[in-house]
Amino acid sequence: MNILDVFSGVTPETAITLLAAAAALAAVGAVWSAAIARDPMRGRAKSLVERQETLRGELFIPKRNAYRREKAVSFVNRAVTRLNLMRSQHAAKTALKLARAGIRSKDATSMFLFAKVCLPFVFGGLSMLLLYGTSLFHLSEMVMLMVALLSVVAGAYAPDIYVRNAAQKRQQAIQKGLPDTLDLLVICAEAGLALDAALNRVSSEMERSCPELADEFGLTAIELGFLPVRRMALENLMRRVELPAVRGVVNTLLQTEKYGTPLAQSLRVLAAEFRDERMLKAEEKAAKLPATLTVPLIVFIMPTLFVVLLGPAILRTIDGLGGL
């Protein structure tokens, strides 16, 4: 049966009714998704449960799989070493980018560099196989060559795009949880805790609400304990997190370490400033809301109104023309 034969029996009234129903359903779905108050802890709890299940399953994985993984990682390390990728200046910049994205495993830099070298060949080979090895796409030779070249370029930039997006999401989460974290740090400082002990305490308390910032503060507390100069640990925090707010916190902590100024008072002022800044951003988003809702109103609600208002007139016109 042909598709045109199926739609040939659909009357204009039925088509208009189906379009109106689809538009109304889309409008209701958009309003419903915007009005739902999402629980941020639900996704975090789900990820923790999945992590527990993963760890529980790793206890029963045969040692052969672990051996295969170690063998694959060693192969990647040997390939990166032979290509002399780890000795370049790009390797240090890559390690810093991965640290900003929250990826700190010892083999992360090697895996990233290996993926950056291999993915262009993989993407290019798959595109050539799909375009020239199968008959799914009927394109000209020039178009297929351009698609293959674009696949190679996409494979070359895919690791960088992934790491950049992960770093941006991490920085946004850190920016959002920084005022509450500073309030806890003020309380710890007023209780008489030293800087490293206060960072450890704040890291344990903020692990559920803001795990990204808890991870950074926990690592800074560890570095404060074993680095020869405490300034280096705070500067490492500033390099890992490229945010003006974190830079201000680090400068305040460095000033406190150097001149002995009151830590709690300085952090309280910073926490108040960051909270006011977050409130201003929320008010700015609220002010942009009418302009943002213009496009959904036009796309979802206006067609429904046109169908409801003009539908009867169109139907009467069709009936009138049919009677002639």
C-alpha positions in Angstrom: 0.0 0.0 0.0 1.4 3.4 -0.9 1.7 6.2 1.7 -0.3 8.6 -0.5 -3.2 6.1 -0.5 -3.2 6.2 3.2 -3.4 10.0 3.5 -5.8 10.3 0.6 -8.8 9.4 2.8 -8.0 12.1 5.4 -10.5 15.0 5.2 -9.4 18.6 5.8 -11.5 18.6 9.0 -9.6 15.6 10.4 -6.2 17.1 9.4 -7.0 20.4 11.1 -8.2 18.6 14.3 -5.1 16.5 14.4 -2.9 19.6 14.0 -4.8 21.4 16.7 -4.5 18.4 19.1 -0.7 18.1 18.4 -0.2 21.9 19.0 -2.2 21.8 22.2 -0.3 18.7 23.5 3.0 20.4 22.7 1.9 23.5 24.6 0.8 21.6 27.6 4.0 19.6 27.6 6.1 22.7 27.5 4.2 24.4 30.3 4.3 21.2 32.4 8.1 20.7 32.0 8.7 24.4 32.8 6.5 24.3 35.9 7.9 21.1 37.4 10.3 21.8 40.3 13.1 19.4 39.8 14.8 17.9 42.8 18.6 18.3 42.3 19.3 15.5 44.8 17.4 12.9 42.9 19.9 12.7 40.1 22.8 12.8 42.6 21.2 9.9 44.6 20.7 8.0 41.4 24.3 8.4 40.4 25.4 7.3 43.8 23.3 4.1 43.6 24.6 3.4 40.1 28.2 3.9 41.4 27.5 1.5 44.3 26.1 -1.1 41.8 29.2 -0.6 39.6 31.6 -1.1 42.5 29.6 -4.1 43.7 29.8 -5.6 40.2 33.5 -4.9 39.9 34.1 -7.3 42.8 32.8 -10.2 40.7 34.5 -9.2 37.4 37.1 -11.8 36.5 40.7 -10.9 36.7 41.0 -11.5 33.0 39.0 -8.3 32.3 41.3 -6.3 34.6 44.3 -7.8 32.9 42.9 -6.8 29.5 42.3 -3.2 30.7 45.8 -2.9 32.0 47.1 -4.3 28.8 45.2 -1.8 26.8 46.3 1.1 29.0 49.9 -0.1 28.7 49.6 -0.2 24.9 48.3 3.4 24.9 51.1 4.5 27.1 53.7 2.8 24.9 52.2 4.4 21.7 52.1 7.8 23.3 55.7 7.4 24.4 56.9 6.3 21.0 55.2 9.2 19.3 56.9 11.5 21.8 53.7 13.2 22.8 54.2 13.4 26.5 57.4 15.4 26.2 55.9 18.2 24.4 54.5 21.4 26.0 51.1 20.4 24.8 51.0 17.5 27.3 51.3 19.9 30.3 48.5 22.1 28.9 46.4 19.0 28.3 46.9 17.8 31.9 45.7 21.2 33.1 42.6 21.1 30.9 41.8 17.7 32.1 42.2 18.8 35.7 39.8 21.7 35.1 37.3 19.2 33.8 37.7 17.0 36.9 39.7 14.2 35.1 42.7 13.5 37.2 43.6 9.8 36.7 47.3 9.0 36.0 46.6 7.8 32.5 44.1 10.5 31.5 46.6 12.5 29.6 47.9 9.5 27.6 44.4 8.4 26.8 43.4 11.9 25.7 46.5 12.3 23.4 46.0 8.8 22.0 42.3 9.6 21.3 43.2 12.9 19.7 45.6 11.1 17.3 43.4 8.1 16.5 39.9 9.5 16.3 40.5 11.4 13.0 41.5 8.1 11.4 38.6 6.3 13.0 36.0 8.9 12.0 37.4 9.1 8.5 37.5 5.4 8.0 33.9 4.9 9.2 32.7 7.7 6.9 34.6 6.2 4.0 33.2 2.8 4.8 29.6 4.1 5.0 29.9 6.3 1.9 31.9 4.1 -0.5 31.4 0.6 1.0 27.6 0.7 1.1 24.8 2.0 -1.1 22.9 3.8 1.6 23.8 7.3 0.4 23.5 8.3 -3.3 25.8 11.4 -3.3 28.3 12.7 -5.8 32.0 12.1 -5.5 32.7 15.7 -4.4 30.1 15.6 -1.7 31.3 12.2 -0.3 34.9 13.6 -0.3 33.7 16.7 1.7 31.8 14.5 4.2 34.9 12.3 4.7 37.1 15.4 5.3 34.5 16.9 7.7 34.5 13.5 9.6 38.3 13.7 10.0 38.1 17.3 11.3 35.3 16.3 13.7 37.4 13.4 15.0 40.3 15.7 15.6 38.3 18.3 17.6 35.9 15.9 19.4 38.2 15.3 22.5 38.8 19.0 22.9 35.1 19.8 22.6 34.2 17.1 25.2 36.8 18.3 27.7 35.8 22.0 27.2 32.1 21.2 27.8 32.9 19.2 30.9 35.1 22.0 32.3 32.4 24.6 31.6 29.7 22.5 33.4 32.1 22.0 36.3 32.9 25.7 36.6 29.2 26.6 36.6 28.5 24.1 39.4 31.4 25.5 41.4 30.2 29.1 40.8 26.7 28.1 42.0 27.9 26.4 45.3 30.6 28.8 46.2 28.6 31.2 48.5 27.2 28.4 50.7 30.7 26.9 50.9 32.2 30.2 52.0 29.6 30.4 54.8 30.6 27.0 56.1 34.3 28.1 55.8 33.5 31.2 57.9 31.9 29.1 60.6 34.9 26.7 60.6 37.3 29.7 60.8 35.3 31.3 63.7 35.4 27.9 65.5 39.2 28.1 65.6 40.1 25.6 62.9 43.2 26.0 60.8 42.9 26.5 57.0 43.6 23.0 56.0 41.3 21.5 58.7 38.6 24.0 57.7 38.9 23.0 54.0 38.7 19.3 55.0 35.6 20.0 57.1 33.9 22.0 54.4 34.8 19.4 51.7 33.1 16.7 53.7 30.0 18.8 54.4 29.6 20.0 50.7 30.2 16.5 49.2 26.5 15.9 48.5 25.3 19.4 47.5 28.3 20.5 45.4 30.7 17.6 44.8 32.8 19.5 42.3 33.8 22.2 44.8 34.2 19.7 47.6 36.7 17.8 45.4 38.7 21.0 44.7 38.8 22.0 48.4 39.7 18.5 49.5 42.6 18.4 47.1 43.7 21.9 48.2 43.7 20.7 51.8 45.8 17.7 50.9 48.3 19.9 49.1 48.5 22.3 52.0 49.7 19.4 54.1 52.6 18.1 52.0 53.7 21.0 49.7 56.7 22.9 51.0 55.1 26.3 50.5 51.4 26.7 51.3 51.1 29.4 48.7 51.6 26.8 46.0 48.5 24.9 47.0 46.3 27.9 46.8 47.8 28.9 43.4 47.1 25.4 42.1 43.5 25.8 43.1 43.4 29.1 41.2 44.9 27.4 38.1 42.5 24.5 38.2 39.4 26.7 38.6 39.3 29.6 36.2 36.7 31.7 37.9 37.0 35.3 39.2 35.2 34.3 42.4 37.7 31.6 43.2 40.5 33.9 42.3 39.2 36.4 44.8 39.0 33.7 47.5 42.5 32.6 46.8 43.8 36.1 47.0 42.0 36.6 50.3 43.5 33.4 51.7 47.0 34.4 50.5 46.6 37.9 52.1 45.5 36.2 55.3 48.5 33.9 55.2 51.0 36.7 54.5 49.7 39.6 56.7 47.7 37.7 59.3 44.4 39.5 58.7 41.2 38.0 60.2 40.2 35.1 58.0 36.5 34.9 59.0 35.8 38.6 58.4 37.3 38.6 54.9 35.5 35.4 53.9 32.2 36.8 55.3 32.5 39.8 53.1 33.3 37.6 50.1 30.3 35.4 50.8 28.0 38.4 50.9 29.4 39.7 47.6 29.0 36.4 45.9 25.5 35.9 47.2 24.5 39.4 46.0 26.0 38.6 42.6 24.0 35.4 42.4 20.9 37.3 43.2 21.6 39.9 40.5 22.1 37.1 38.0 18.7 35.5 39.0 17.0 38.9 38.7 18.6 39.4 35.3 17.3 36.0 34.1 13.8 36.9 35.4 14.0 40.2 33.5 14.8 38.3 30.3 12.0 35.8 30.8 9.3 37.8 28.8 11.5 38.0 25.8 12.5 34.4 26.1 8.9 33.2 26.3 8.0 35.1 23.1 9.3 32.3 20.8 7.5 29.4 22.6 4.3 31.5 22.6 4.6 32.0 18.9 5.5 28.4 18.1 3.1 26.5 20.4 0.2 28.8 21.4 -0.4 31.0 18.3 -1.0 28.0 15.9 -3.6 26.7 18.4 -5.3 30.0 18.5 -5.3 30.3 14.8 -6.8 26.8 14.5 -9.5 27.6 17.0 -10.4 31.0 15.6 -10.0 30.4 11.9 -10.8 26.7 11.8 -14.6 27.1 11.7 -14.4 29.8 9.0 -12.1 27.5 6.9 -14.5 24.6 7.3 -17.5 26.7 6.3 -15.6 28.0 3.2 -14.7 24.4 2.2 -18.3 23.4 2.6 -19.5 26.4 0.6 -17.0 25.7 -2.2 -17.9 22.0 -2.2 -21.6 22.8 -2.8 -20.8 24.9 -5.9 
